[in-house]
Amino acid sequence: MGEEVLVSVENISKKFCLDLKKSLWYGIRDIVAEALVSKKAGAELRHKEFWAVENASFELRRGETLGLIGPNGAGKTTLLKMINGLLKPDNGKITVRGRVGALIQLGAGFHPLLTGRENIYISGAILGMSKREIDRKLDDIIEFSGIEEFIDAPVRNYSSGMFVRLGFSVAVHVDPDLLLIDEVLAVGDAEFRSRSMERMWKLVSSGKTAIIFVSHNMIAVDGICDRVILLGRGVVKQGRKSELIARYYGDDVSSRFQSIDPVFREQLISQSRIMQEKQSGEIEILSVQITDEEGQEKEIFHSSERLRVRVNYLAKRRLDKVISSVSIQDPSGLVLCVERSNFHGAPYFTFEEDGVIEIQFDTVQLKAGQYILGLAFHDPSCHGVYCMTLDNTFRVVEDMPNPAGKEGFFKPNLRWVFGGCTYSDKKKAHLP
């Protein structure tokens, strides 16, 4: 069952026009051309047209969850609407199998003059449910939505959160083969979002439902999605989930450092390369674990979190006066910081055979993006490098949006004091 392909997207593209009059004219021409000569809209852009989605291809199997991420206007909702049949692609082919439950647009499919109860029957019928099936599930749908008190009121009086509650409740009770969820879930309150995530996780765990999930909440995407597609200006990028999420957050941390003098930048990168070339191999790093303060391995950290690095090593001979170094680099190799054990009050280490060393960061204090953690063991002069590795990465995310966050990499823990009050990103409190 888990091998069944429910969604097949083959080189689909969709273009829109920025000018309404031209859009209408182009539409008429395309309809006539397709009717008379069986020719679809061309692959070339015309004046004031742009690609909302361009050459997207992927498959989704039963039991899988796919995350669509990217900035506003990237083409996520357009792609979702084409899969749901609400929009017709200009090029390519989409094949969808099974019953589809969709929550793409706030209040979509609801008649404003009808009650919530009446709209359940209409939406359920649109999604392929029989009246008998809706009758059987009606109480569960209403209970899950949490709006029992208002279920017989016209939906035109509903808040946006109530729309989402009712729409999501209907969609998940359809027992869909494919569930399409747009970022409208962000409108709901925290309690309902939590229950929605739990319900989606149960659907995924059952192995019967495939989910396409659009969200700007990368913690939710990382937790529930098997893989991710990153969209940007209609262009689809696929790859490792962790790398795509990191690109979404930082969209290459290295882009923040383009203003750095190229000569100075190359000097910093070169120092790291020289150390790699000098390593003798007298110490072997057996394993590296990046964990939280409880010792749980993880890849995603918040700026305010503590980070631990646990290194298992093997010394091939007795080595005295060993110094441990840790560095953080951006994806292009620019060294952001280097810290050595002797700078922090530690004595020289003596390594014999195998052992463990741990490095503890009180807080990460980096801005959102992907970073490379470098480790080295060397003598006090740094000329004798026993081993060095740059194979470990971690990601930093931020809960609060920071429009100025593209500048630099450091996220200081600071406060602003004015008029007898102190302000931070967490709270405001009067000074004692």
Secondary structure, 3 states (H helix, E strand, C coil): CCCCEEEEEEEEEEEEECCHHHHHHHHHHHHHHHHHHCCCCCCCCCCCEEEEEEEEEEEEECCCEEEEECCCCCCHHHHHHHHCCCCCCCEEEEEECCCEEEECCCCCCCCCCCEHHHHHHHHHHHCCCCHHHHHHHHHHHHHHHCCHHHCCCEHHHCCHHHHHHHHHHHHHHCCCCEEEECHHHHHCCHHHHHHHHHHHHHHHHHCCCEEEEECCCHHHHHHHCCEEEEEECCEEEECCHHHHHHHHHHCCHHHHHCCCCHHHHHHHHHHHHHHHHHCCCCEEEEEEEEECCCCCECCEEECCCCEEEEEEEEECCCEEEEEEEEEEECCCCCEEEEEEHHHHCCCCEEECCEEEEEEEECCCCECCEEEEEEEEEECCCCCCEEEEEEEEEEEEECCCCCCCCCCCCECCCCCEEECCEEECCCCEEECC
